[in-house]
Structure formats: C-alpha cells, structure tokens
Amino acid sequence: MPHLHADDVHKWYGETETGYHALRGVSFELEKGEFAALRGPSGCGKSTLLHIAGAMDRSTSGKVTLGGVHLEGLSSRRLAETRRRSIGFVFQQFNLLPTLTAIENVALPLLLDGIPSSRANRKADAALDEVGLASKRQSFPSQLSGGEMQRVAIARAVAIEPELLIADEPTGSLDSENGRRVLELLSRLNRDRNLTILMATHSADAAGYAQSVRHLRDGVLVDGEHTASAAAVGPSETDPSHAAAPAV
Amino acid sequence: MPPLPLFKQFIGRALRRSPGRSLVAVLGIAAGVAVMVAIRLANVSVTETFRAAVDAVGGETGVRVRGVAGAFDETRLADLGWLEEFGVVSPVIQTHAMLPPTPEAMAGAGAFPRGELLSVLGVDILRDASVRDYQVLRTGADDRQSATQVLGLLRDTDSIILTEKFLRRHGLQVGGVVPLVFDSTPKPYNIRGVLLDEGPAKTLDGSFALMDIASAQLAAGKAGLIDYLDLRLTASRGVDETVAALNERLPDGLIAETPEASFGRTDSMLSAFQFNLEALSSIALIVGLFLIYNTLSISVAARRNEIGILRAAGASRRQVLGLFLGEAALLTAAGLLVGLPLGRLMASYAVQGAAQTVETFYIAGVAESSAGALALSPIECLLASALVLPLALLAAAAPAWDAAKTAPASAVRPGAGDSKLSPLRLLKWSLLLVVAGAALTWVGPVGGKPVFGFVAELLFMAAGAMLTPLVLQAACHAAPALARPFSPAAGLVARLAGANLLASLSRVSVSTAALAVSLAMMVAIAVMVGSFRETMTYWLESALSADLAIKPVMQSSAVSEARLSKETVEKLTSDEAIADALWITSKQLPVGERSIRLAVTPMAPATRRAGLLFKAPRGGPPADETDWGQSVLVSESLALRRGLAPGDPIDLPTPAGVRSLTVAGVYYDYASNQGTVILDESAYRKFFAEVDPDPTPSNLSLYLHEGADADATRRRLLDSLGPDEQVYCVTNGEIRREAMRIFDSTFTVTYALQAIAILVAGLGVATTLVTTIYQRQREIGLLSLVGATAGKVKQMLLCEAVVLGATSQAIGVVVGLLLAYVLIFVVNVQAFGWTIQFHLPWRFLAVASAIVVATSALFGLYPATRAAGADPLQTVRSF
C-alpha cells in the first residue's frame, strides 16, 4: 500500500467553472521512504498539490490518503493535528517566526502538541544537532544566514519525526553552496530515517537528489521518471543552474 | 488552549516589541475602567454613607412610628402607652445644623457660602440608651458616663454632645462653645461631652451631634412635635408582623414602618440619577473596548504570515484563537491593574461632584462625609473585572477569530483578500434595528429606570454601525470627484485612496463603525446637555422673576426644611424699596415609597408673579375658577410619575389624615426631579394646623419698586438683619449663575467623556490606518516602485485618514442626533420627568466635525509618514 496516495485530485480557486482550475485530476503514489521531486514551470500547480498533500489545504474533489488516512474526511482540527504530528514542512522563504530563537522555532510544533517544554527542548536540541546548528540554538532568525535559516526550518520539520516531509522550493532562496548542503541534508534524512519526502523544485539539478521525479504542467501530471538515488549520483554536473534557482 | 511557553514566545515577545501599541490599548482600557469605577465608587459611597448613617442612627430600632405627613404632635404620646407592649419606645427629633461658614469662606465662595453640616439627633437619653449605642465621655479623659449622667450633661437647652472626630477637626474641646445654625441665626452651644467613635458617632465622618429632645425641638423649630418614635422590639414576633399589628391599632395620622422604608424613599429618588450617571460612564468603557479591538486587529494584520506559519506547523484554530484571546485578556488585565487604582484616585474627585449634586437635590449632609467612605473593596474589583474581561474578550473575538481562520497556506501565499461584505444586506438589518429601537422607545420605565430607552440607544448604535460599509463605499466613490477640482493630481490621490479603502472594506468598516459609535455618543451627549442647558436658561428667565431671593443659610439642600424667622421676614419686607414679596415654605412629605416636596405659598399672587411655566393647561389654571382650598399644582416630574393631569384627584397625607385634592395644573420644574406639590397657604393652615399652625417662609422673593437699585437694597437689607442673621440674599442674576454652575458641575463628567471620545477618534483612525498599511505593504511598495513619490504615498494615506474620519463623523452626527432624541424624549422623561426642548447646537456640530476630521488627519500623519518612508524594494522582496 502506498504511503501517500492522490487520486483524481482537482482544485478550483473561486467558483467552480468560472474560477481558476489549478489541479485537473492529479493522481500519483509515493512509497514509504521515497524521495520524490515535483517539477514544472511557475503556476503549474506544484505548490497547490504540495499544500493539499501536506494537509494545509483541501482539494475541491478527489482523494488524498496519507498512511491510510483520507485527508478529505478530516475535520479542521484533525487536519491541524495531522500537520502537527505527521507532516514536516520546508518552504522557500524558510518561514521562521522572527520573535523566536532557533531552538524555540524547532520546538514550536512539539509545544503545540502539548509536549512539555523540557522534553520539546531536548528533541529540538537533537534536531538542531542533526542539521549541524547546535551552536546557533539561541540565535534569532535575523542573526542567521539564509542557509542556516533553512537548516533550522528542516530541523523544525524533522523534530516531530514526521511520516512525510513536504519541501517547497527549499533551495529557491539560497546560493549554490548552501543549496547543495540543504539538498544533501534532505537526502541524508531520507536515507537515515527512511523519511518520505515530496519536494517541489524548478531545478533539474535539485530534482537529481530525488529517487523519482513527477512533471506537472497546467495542473496535470504529465509523466514520472525514476532517477538514481541522490546518495549515489548527486547533482548533475551538466546543469549550470543546479540547486540554486534565484528567488522570484 | 495554546501551551504557556508558546503564549510567552508568540504573544509576550510581540507585545514587548511594540510597546506603544500595547500601551495605547492598556491605557484605553485603564481609562475606561477608571471612569466607570470612579463613578460607581462615588455613587456607592454616597449611598452607603447615607445607608450607614440611617443604620447607625437607627441603632437597635426594629419599627418606627411616624405621622403620615411627617412630624406629629407630642401630646398624642399620651394615647400611645400601649406601644410599650411591643418594646422600648424612644421619641426622636432628627434635624440638621450647620457650623457657620468662616469669614474666609463667606468672602470666597460666591453668593452661596456654606459651612459644615451636622446631623443632629434629639432624644430622651434615658429611654434611648437601650435603642442606640452611645459611649459618652465627659472630658477627653476616660470617664465613661451612664445614661443618667449624660442626662445631667444635657440638662440645659444649649447643651450638645459632639463626636471625637468633629471636635478634633475643628480644634474644639469639651467645655468649649460651638456656634451652630439651625435656621438662619447662629447660636452658641456648650459642648458637654464627647461621643466615642462608636454607634451613630461613626457615621457621616463624625458630623453627628446629640441633644436632649426638648433642646432639639426648640432648636429645630419643632416645639411640641415628635419626628418619629423608635421601637426596640422585645416581643418575640417578627418585624413585619409587628408593623402590621401596630398599623391595626395606631390612630389616624400615625403609621408604623421599618427604618429601611425611610432609606428606600430616598434611595428610589437617587437611583435614577445614579443609573444615568453609570450608564454614561460606560461610554468610556466602550471606548476602551474599541481600542482592544483595534490593537488585536493590528496585531493579527501585522502577523498574518506568522499565524500562517503557526497553522502550517500544526496549530489548530482553537489554539490560535486562544493565543489572541489570551493577548486581549493580558492587555485587559494590565488595563484593570492600572485602571482600578486610578479609578479609586479619580473617585475622590468624582465623589465630591456626585455628593454635592446629591446633597443639592436629594440628601442633606452627605457631601462632606462621602469622600471618607470611599473604598475600593475586593468585591468591587472582582465586579469590575467580571464585567470588563468578558466584554474585552467579546471585543477581541472578531479579530481573534479572523486570526484563527487564517489558512495554513497563507504562510507561503500571503495577502489573502478582504472577506465579502454586502453593504445592502447590512442596510436592511440597520433599518430593522432602527424600527425595533423606535418600538422600544414606547415601552415605559422599569422601576423608574429607563432601561428600554438605553436598549433602544444600543440598537440605534448597532444600526449606525451596520450602515457604515454603505456610507464608506459612497465616500470612497465620492472622494475623487470632490478632490479633482483642486488639481488632477489630488483627484488621482483620492482615487487611489478610495480604491485602497474599498479593497479592504469589511476590515476598515468595523474600525470606522466603532469610531462612528464613539462619535455618535459624543454628539448625543453634547446635544442632550446643550438642549437641557438652553431649556434651563429659558426656564430660569421665567421662573426667576423676583429681583432678590432670600433663604436661610441652612437651606443648602433642596430637601432642607430650615425657615426664616417672623422677625427676619418683617425686617426684610418693610424696606422702602420693596414693592411686593412672595413667600414659599417647603417640607418633605413621605408618600408611599418616595418622598415628595410640599411647597406652601399664597397661591393667587404666586400664579400671577412667580413666573411658573405651565405644561397643562397652557397658560395656567384660570384664576377666577380655581378653588385653591381644594386644588394643588404639581410639578411635571410628579405628574409623569403618577400619570396626573389637570382635573385628576391627588391624595395628600396630612396630620389630620389623607386629603383628596384636585390637580389644577402641571408646571415645568427643573430644580429637582423629586416631585413637588404646591398647596395654597390657607389650605395648608387648615390641614397642617396640628403640627405647623403658623408657617414661616423658607424662601422669600422680593420685587423692588421701579428704579430701585438691587445691590443697594441688598446691602441695606443685610445691614438691617445684622451680622448674627445668616441668610443667602442674592440677586436674580446670581441665582441664575449659581443654577448654571450646579448644572455644569453635574455634567462635568460628560464633558470629560467628550474629550476622551475625540481623542479616541484620532487614535482609532491611526490604528485603523496602521492595520490597513500592514495589509498593503506590498501595494504601497509597488506604488513607489512605479514612480510614486514618498509625498504622493503620504498624501494618499492622509486622504484615507480624512475619508475615514469624515465618514465616522457623518454617521456619528446622524446617529448621535437620533440618540440625543431618545435621551431627551425617552430617557430623561422616564428617569427624571423632565421635558427638554430639543436644541440643535449647529456651531458645536460644525466645530466638532472639523476637529474630528483634522484630528484624524493629524493622527494619520504618523503611519502615513512611516509607510511613505519605507524602502519599496525591501517591502516587495519580503513577499
């Protein structure tokens, strides 16, 4: 049974028929421990699909199942609980809370889940250690570089030990060196923790770290391909843009 | 609920990061709480002072027997020996005396200098010792006196016992002499002893004196009379049962009741006044709640992206709702912490005004002592918190719910649009509320309080709030056309401003509506007070027809019964400049659950000269057809309370029993809402002969010969009376000024509320603008990127501030006039029984509107300058 399963997913913005049809019957499957990339031009519906798969948004029709649970059937409260316990997010803009230190940002979803702060802090410490930022635990986002902020965001995403990690252009705001380090980190987490990852990216080079790539165009999944494991291949030497697509 | 560490991190730090915004909300709530608490404490302290005095003076009294018309002939005691079967009986004279004003006070207090009032109890000490608890010392040393010894102390008619506090306050001591005025002539009294700070002496801040009953009768001009008999019950039956049993056996003209009943009569007069004051003070609280709403709105708007992150990280709606409601609760708690002690502080000023008004109109002798009774008890703090906190959470609910609704996706897709709003649908609701409010204005008062009138006011305010989106929409569309004649650039700026406001109509409408409601209340109070003032001025012009008015110095309160002596009246009326004199004497008459004022005057000349303004019949009762032996005039407030019209019968309690008389006319009276019956002198002599066979005036109106100099005549009259006769002798103009001074001091709190409303109007515009700017940072940045200068951006935002201020004021004026109409024709009529002529203060409205629009622009300046100065590239990049 696939770990993440989308079946004929449609998404309309605004009124059906007259509004914008962002996803037009998308179906795909992701196995447990799979690192998949989602590629396609701007506006093709990548982020929309990620939001629906990550329980951040609801589809207009169709079914999405995560670990056997139908997300459409969940109440808003259960969706929040699913995000809190089962899904980690990494965004292009890092999305750290500026008023919280690195460790507080990482501990945030744990605290929201009612875990006592001492235990949450221990877990957050371990996650920061895992991304190599133990020394920056008390720094505020404004005191960190872009790459460091994205690694804090990844630590926050994995601190809850999620079943699925959603990454939306995780290298989009980073230079090539930092982009490479982030992708290597994701790849390592996928390998070490058997973590399922769905990553949207413009970059063929970034997609090279994934085990499979899906292409989305105008809200439709056009094909899928399997690549070699990131651990085995790494970024393409032939793609000059590789991981660091400029910010839009 | 959100976990505490998260609350500290997410809310606590954000509050610390913007201390200015938090401070405005905290101070807003603090000001609201302080005004509300101050008014409430002042009211409670006045009522409690009076209640404590009634309780302490009542002592162990279980039942009180009095004449149906007040005092009764002491010879009737001979037939009341059977009362002893029920308990110990103690006859009492209760009156007031005044420590004459010092020469400094006389020189500096205008036309009406006044001294300190003392509550005086005249008792038969041997009987009374078992009813009341006295501890009398003969000297300052600790030699307590038995009742017999105290009787010895009071054997002379000029003997008096005063309290420790009073003696200390005035530097007096036992064995010394104190001058006291019971009417208009100060007389020396020998201080024979000192009452320890216990029992009745504890009340009224020590302004209490004890006399032998015979001495008190003489001093108070009540020779041969008893005010009431206090019974300390010994029988085992209950109080109510005893009252019923006594009323069965008491002869005509006497009635038994509980001591509570006399308190209730005064309290019911007072409650409408206090209810209105408290209702008005709630305006300040509404203003504070508005600031809480605004602060939360800004907080949510500024942190929309962060809320999205929280939601994406798994925060449920309930947790986000909890975070922002927690923020509101924290700000409110801080506001309460500042507001409660501030309220206590303000209460010391408010109590002086409130107590003075209460003393002027309702209860003699509370002004000095009420301030001493001020106390902010834990119960009052809890009551205030229990009222304010839920209201603040209610005010915060809309922005907090707005935050909770934030989609997790907005963390990565900011700039969610404004929610849909249908101005036309709201218009329908608004009209519905107006109709419902109008219907409620027809419902009568509840227990003398205009409850439905105030509910109608709330409905009209809600109707005005619902009208806001439509008016704002119209203003946004009209703004370019209005600005274009100045310059095409101004037209463009106004078009952008209008478009911006329309884009966030629902959000901006709520703030504008809240602002409009604050302004509506300001307009309503201004129109009501202005109308009342105009009506008062007109009434005073007519009512003050005499050239000089004279009353005893003791008559510092509308409920005083002090009179001028015959000799004084003779001296005053025999002056060569006097063409005519009109006298009036008044007394308090207990009628059912209230007291009314009985005024006695020779009716024929009074209706001719006194300048009474008649409500019915217009022009007054026909002089030659009215039998003044059987007819009375009633004041409007009494007529409205009792539903009386000319020709109706009215029952008047007299010592000889209840007399049924006819209402000959209803006249306007703005001097007091107590309710007055004017009875002809001849009828009074007939009905009240037993207790007051030869009434002397409490007020004397003197009409001078043509060309006589009022000031010179006054000096001559006062000279003829000599220094020992203390009377107020004032000209017509002085009374008018004094009346208007009392009027203005009564409404001082409303002027303070107006100032707060204008200030909040400015703050409201500033905070609303800050909110919209946070929501539109990207658009503003883009505008700069495409070439708009910082000046143009600033002009655009200032234009928005002006549109918001002008829209709020326009709605405020229309709704305010509607509210004023209800205040004047429903609330005032039901609470006080006063018809006020509606007066539209055009000048005030024009000036206030200009001030509000200018203040809005002024307060809009800061956010506009800040937004115009932001780096556009930075702003656009940040999204």
Chai-1 contact restraints between the chains, C-beta under 6 A:
chainA,res_idxA,chainB,res_idxB,connection_type,confidence,min_distance_angstrom,max_distance_angstrom,comment,restraint_id
A,H51,B,A409,contact,1.0,0.0,6.0,A-B,restraint_1
A,M56,B,A312,contact,1.0,0.0,6.0,A-B,restraint_2
A,M56,B,P408,contact,1.0,0.0,6.0,A-B,restraint_3
A,M56,B,A409,contact,1.0,0.0,6.0,A-B,restraint_4
A,D57,B,A409,contact,1.0,0.0,6.0,A-B,restraint_5
A,R77,B,S316,contact,1.0,0.0,6.0,A-B,restraint_6
A,A80,B,G314,contact,1.0,0.0,6.0,A-B,restraint_7
A,A80,B,S316,contact,1.0,0.0,6.0,A-B,restraint_8
A,R83,B,G314,contact,1.0,0.0,6.0,A-B,restraint_9
A,R84,B,G314,contact,1.0,0.0,6.0,A-B,restraint_10
A,F89,B,A312,contact,1.0,0.0,6.0,A-B,restraint_11
A,F91,B,V412,contact,1.0,0.0,6.0,A-B,restraint_12
A,N95,B,I309,contact,1.0,0.0,6.0,A-B,restraint_13
A,N95,B,A411,contact,1.0,0.0,6.0,A-B,restraint_14
A,L97,B,E306,contact,1.0,0.0,6.0,A-B,restraint_15
A,T99,B,R13,contact,1.0,0.0,6.0,A-B,restraint_16
A,T99,B,A14,contact,1.0,0.0,6.0,A-B,restraint_17
A,L100,B,Q9,contact,1.0,0.0,6.0,A-B,restraint_18
A,E104,B,Q9,contact,1.0,0.0,6.0,A-B,restraint_19
A,L108,B,A313,contact,1.0,0.0,6.0,A-B,restraint_20
A,P109,B,A313,contact,1.0,0.0,6.0,A-B,restraint_21
A,P109,B,G314,contact,1.0,0.0,6.0,A-B,restraint_22
A,L111,B,P3,contact,1.0,0.0,6.0,A-B,restraint_23
A,L111,B,P5,contact,1.0,0.0,6.0,A-B,restraint_24
A,L111,B,L6,contact,1.0,0.0,6.0,A-B,restraint_25
A,L112,B,G314,contact,1.0,0.0,6.0,A-B,restraint_26
A,L112,B,A315,contact,1.0,0.0,6.0,A-B,restraint_27
A,S117,B,P5,contact,1.0,0.0,6.0,A-B,restraint_28
